[in-house]
Amino acid sequence: MIEVRELTKRYGAVRAVDGLSFEVKPGYVAGFLGPNGAGKSTTMRAVLGLDAPTSGEALVNGRRYAGIKRPMFEVGALLDANAVHGGRSAVNHLRCLARSNGIGLKRVVEVLEQVGLAGAAKRRVSALSLGMKQRLGVAAALLGDPGVLLFDEPVNGLDPEGIRWIRGLMRGLAAEGRTVLVSSHLMSEMALTADRIIVVGRGRLILESSMRDLADRFKRDVLVRTPDVAGLRSVLENAGASVSVDDGALVVRSLEAADIADLAARHGIAVHELTPRSATLEDAYLELTEDSVEFRTAEVAR
Ligand SMILES: Nc1ncnc2c1ncn2[C@@H]1O[C@H](COP(=O)(O)OP(=O)(O)OP(=O)(O)O)[C@@H](O)[C@H]1O
C-alpha cells in the first residue's frame, strides 16, 4: 500500500508538490495523471526516499522508505530507463543489484525471462534499444518480488508492441494482489490500463476516482432540435430523462437517441436533429486539468 499524506515538496520558490494526499491499495492499477510539471515524478521520488519532503509524508506499507529494512523486497520502481550504467551487460547489471541486496542469482534468470530479455542478457546496456532498457528497468524493479511497484511514464518512447506488453504486465502485477502506481500525462493510455486514477495539477490533487465513475461523470448527452421544445421536454421528463435547454435545443441525459426518437414519434412531435454527444475521457481530463497546464500550446507558439 502507498500512502501520501499532506505531501509538500518545495524547490526554492517552486512548489513541485503542494499538500498532496492520496492512497493506493493492493489489487488494482492506479494511474497517476497530470500535465507536465504537475509533480508526479517528485511524488514518486518522495515515496522512494529519493527526495525528502519539505513537509508531510509518503509511506510504503505504513513506513517511510528509509525505515524499510530490505526495500527491494517491498517496493520496486521504474523511473528513468536511461539512468542505468551502459558499460555492463544486462545480466551483469541485474547480478550486481541482486548480489548487493542479498538476492539469489536464480532470480536474475527468472526476471530476465519474465521481461523477455533472456535472449539479450549478454548485450551491453548501452547497446539495448529504449524498449529493451525499459524491460531491463522492469526486471530490476521485480528482482526482489516486491508487493508495491511504481512506474514513472513507462510507455514513453515505446513502440506499440512494447506498450501493449507493459500494459499487460502492470495489469498482471495488480491481479496478483500487488500495489501498482503508474504515472502518465496521457488519459488515453490510462483509460486502457488503470482501474482508478489520481489526477494532479500544479502539485495538488484534482481528482481521485475509479475509471468507471469518471466515465459516468462525463457521460454523453443527446442534443435534440424540435419545433415543439416544451412539448418534447415534458414527454422526455415524464420518461425519466433529465432535460435542459441550450440555445433553443434540448440537451437530454439518461435516455438514448433511439428512445428519444421513439417517444417523439409516439407523441407526434417532429424532430429536426438528434445528435448523441460524448465527452471522451481525454476531454474530461483536459477539462479537469485546464487550469494547471504549465505551458499552453498558444503560449509556446507565440
Ligand atoms: N530538482 C529540481 N529542482 C528544481 N525544480 C524541480 C526539480 N524537480 C522538479 N522540479 C520542478 O517541480 C515541478 C514538478 O516536477 P515533476 O517532474 O515532479 O512533474 P511531473 O508531473 O513528473 O512532470 P513530467 O510529466 O514533465 O515529468 C516542475 O515545475 C519542475 O520544474
The ligand as an SDF file (V2000), in Angstrom:
LIG
                    3D

 31 33  0  0  0  0  0  0  0  0999 V2000
   15.3280   19.0790   -8.7240 N   0  0  0  0  0  0  0  0  0  0  0  0
   14.5160   20.0690   -9.0210 C   0  0  0  0  0  0  0  0  0  0  0  0
   14.8780   21.3650   -8.8600 N   0  0  0  0  0  0  0  0  0  0  0  0
   14.0250   22.3620   -9.1480 C   0  0  0  0  0  0  0  0  0  0  0  0
   12.7730   22.2120   -9.6050 N   0  0  0  0  0  0  0  0  0  0  0  0
   12.3420   20.9480   -9.8070 C   0  0  0  0  0  0  0  0  0  0  0  0
   13.1730   19.8190   -9.5250 C   0  0  0  0  0  0  0  0  0  0  0  0
   12.4640   18.7020   -9.8120 N   0  0  0  0  0  0  0  0  0  0  0  0
   11.2570   19.1120  -10.2540 C   0  0  0  0  0  0  0  0  0  0  0  0
   11.1830   20.4610  -10.2500 N   0  0  0  0  0  0  0  0  0  0  0  0
   10.0120   21.2720  -10.6310 C   0  0  0  0  0  0  0  0  0  0  0  0
    8.9120   20.7720   -9.9180 O   0  0  0  0  0  0  0  0  0  0  0  0
    7.7350   20.7500  -10.7280 C   0  0  0  0  0  0  0  0  0  0  0  0
    7.1750   19.3440  -10.7520 C   0  0  0  0  0  0  0  0  0  0  0  0
    8.0530   18.4970  -11.4790 O   0  0  0  0  0  0  0  0  0  0  0  0
    7.8250   16.9310  -11.6900 P   0  0  0  0  0  0  0  0  0  0  0  0
    8.9680   16.4200  -12.5040 O   0  0  0  0  0  0  0  0  0  0  0  0
    7.5720   16.2870  -10.3920 O   0  0  0  0  0  0  0  0  0  0  0  0
    6.4950   16.9110  -12.5400 O   0  0  0  0  0  0  0  0  0  0  0  0
    5.8650   15.7440  -13.4150 P   0  0  0  0  0  0  0  0  0  0  0  0
    4.4210   15.7780  -13.1600 O   0  0  0  0  0  0  0  0  0  0  0  0
    6.5880   14.4650  -13.1670 O   0  0  0  0  0  0  0  0  0  0  0  0
    6.1380   16.2550  -14.8650 O   0  0  0  0  0  0  0  0  0  0  0  0
    6.6280   15.4900  -16.1890 P   0  0  0  0  0  0  0  0  0  0  0  0
    5.4010   14.8240  -16.7240 O   0  0  0  0  0  0  0  0  0  0  0  0
    7.0630   16.6340  -17.0320 O   0  0  0  0  0  0  0  0  0  0  0  0
    7.7160   14.5590  -15.7830 O   0  0  0  0  0  0  0  0  0  0  0  0
    8.1280   21.2940  -12.0780 C   0  0  0  0  0  0  0  0  0  0  0  0
    7.8100   22.6640  -12.1290 O   0  0  0  0  0  0  0  0  0  0  0  0
    9.6330   21.0820  -12.1090 C   0  0  0  0  0  0  0  0  0  0  0  0
   10.2430   22.0400  -12.9240 O   0  0  0  0  0  0  0  0  0  0  0  0
  1  2  1  0
  2  3  1  0
  2  7  2  0
  3  4  2  0
  4  5  1  0
  5  6  2  0
  6  7  1  0
  6 10  1  0
  7  8  1  0
  8  9  2  0
  9 10  1  0
 10 11  1  0
 11 12  1  0
 11 30  1  0
 12 13  1  0
 13 14  1  0
 13 28  1  0
 14 15  1  0
 15 16  1  0
 16 17  2  0
 16 18  1  0
 16 19  1  0
 19 20  1  0
 20 21  2  0
 20 22  1  0
 20 23  1  0
 23 24  1  0
 24 25  2  0
 24 26  1  0
 24 27  1  0
 28 29  1  0
 28 30  1  0
 30 31  1  0
M  END
$$$$
